[in-house]
Structure formats: structure tokens, C-alpha cells
Amino acid sequence: MFDALRDWFFGLGAQYGVDPLVFGAIYVGAIPLFFASLAWLGRNVKAKKSPVVPILAAGACFVSAYVYLLIAGENVPAWVYGFVALLVAFGAWSTVRSVRKTIAEAKAEMPA
């Protein structure tokens, strides 16, 4: 069963011209950078600095693997673009929630 799943996974990479290991490395590598961006956002809010750059960094971390897929991929079917759009939309919604929570927590910790 594992072998069949592995063969299917790597077959997708060959079929669409995307290295699954690179996609996975970008995806997993962006996770700590995403959380670092949220921490940066919290520090900026506490210091009353602009939150724009940390928010953009968090968004870039979230979409980085999918951007790789869309740029490097060949013959990617239309449903994949739709699926990526749904993932990005969900990620944007989730990131907005995380950003709002981080800002609220940072403001709550600020001295009155």
C-alpha cells in the first residue's frame, strides 16, 4: 500500500514537471517562517509599528509552495488551479484570523 502511494505521489511530479521533494521542502520549510512572521507581527503591534510587512511575509510563506506548483508545473489541469485557489482562499481566511488573534494578544499585553 505504501509503495503504491509513493509511486502515485512521485508519478504526479513526473507527470506535471514538478519535483515533489522540492514542493514538500518549500511547504514544510515555510511553516516555521510563517510562525516567525506572526511573532514579528506581534512585536510590531506592541511597538506600534506598521504590521504590513509581517502580514505580507506570512502570506508569502503560505502560498510559496503553491506558487512553485503553478510556475514550474506543466500541463497542470484546470481543477488543480481551482483547488489551489480554494487552498489560498482558506489560507487567507485562516491567516486573517491568526493575524487578528496575534494583534489582539499583543494589544492585551501592552501597558495601559
C-alpha positions in Angstrom: 0.0 0.0 0.0 2.8 2.4 0.9 4.7 1.6 -2.3 1.6 2.3 -4.4 1.0 5.6 -2.6 4.7 6.6 -3.0 4.6 5.6 -6.7 1.5 7.6 -7.3 2.9 10.7 -5.5 6.2 10.7 -7.4 4.3 9.9 -10.6 2.4 13.2 -10.2 5.6 15.1 -10.0 6.9 13.5 -13.3 3.5 14.0 -15.0 3.4 17.7 -14.2 7.0 18.6 -14.2 7.2 19.4 -10.5 9.6 17.8 -8.1 7.5 16.6 -5.2 10.5 16.8 -2.8 11.1 20.4 -3.7 7.3 21.1 -3.2 7.4 19.4 0.1 10.6 21.1 1.2 9.1 24.5 0.3 5.8 23.6 2.1 7.4 22.3 5.3 10.2 24.9 5.2 7.7 27.8 5.1 5.9 26.6 8.2 8.4 28.0 10.8 8.8 31.1 8.7 5.0 31.6 8.8 5.0 31.4 12.6 8.1 33.7 12.8 6.2 36.2 10.7 3.3 36.1 13.2 5.7 36.6 16.1 7.2 39.5 14.2 3.7 40.9 13.7 3.1 40.7 17.4 6.3 42.6 18.1 5.4 45.3 15.6 2.0 45.7 17.1 3.4 46.0 20.6 6.0 48.6 19.3 3.2 50.4 17.4 5.0 49.8 14.1 3.3 49.0 10.8 2.0 45.4 10.6 2.1 45.4 6.8 5.4 43.7 6.1 4.9 40.9 8.6 1.5 40.2 7.2 2.8 40.1 3.7 5.6 37.8 4.8 3.1 35.4 6.4 1.0 35.4 3.2 4.1 34.8 1.1 5.1 31.9 3.3 1.6 30.4 3.0 1.4 30.5 -0.8 5.1 29.8 -1.6 4.7 26.0 -2.4 1.6 26.6 -4.5 3.4 29.4 -6.4 6.1 26.9 -7.2 3.5 24.4 -8.4 1.8 26.9 -10.7 5.1 28.3 -12.1 7.1 25.1 -12.5 4.2 22.8 -13.3 3.5 21.7 -16.9 0.1 20.5 -18.2 -1.5 21.2 -14.8 -5.2 20.5 -15.1 -7.7 23.3 -14.5 -9.1 21.6 -11.4 -5.6 22.0 -9.8 -5.8 25.7 -10.3 -9.3 25.7 -8.7 -8.0 23.6 -5.8 -5.0 25.9 -5.3 -7.4 28.9 -5.3 -9.5 27.2 -2.6 -6.4 26.5 -0.5 -5.2 30.0 -0.9 -8.7 31.4 0.0 -8.9 29.2 3.1 -5.3 30.1 4.0 -6.1 33.8 3.6 -9.1 33.4 5.9 -7.0 31.4 8.4 -4.2 33.9 8.2 -6.5 36.8 8.8 -7.9 35.0 11.9 -4.3 34.3 13.1 -3.3 37.9 12.5 -6.3 39.3 14.3 -5.6 37.0 17.2 -2.0 38.0 17.3 -2.8 41.7 17.2 -5.4 41.3 19.9 -3.0 39.4 22.1 -0.3 41.9 21.5 -2.6 44.8 22.4 -3.8 43.0 25.5 -0.2 42.6 26.7 0.5 46.3 26.2 0.6 48.5 29.3 -2.4 50.8 29.6 
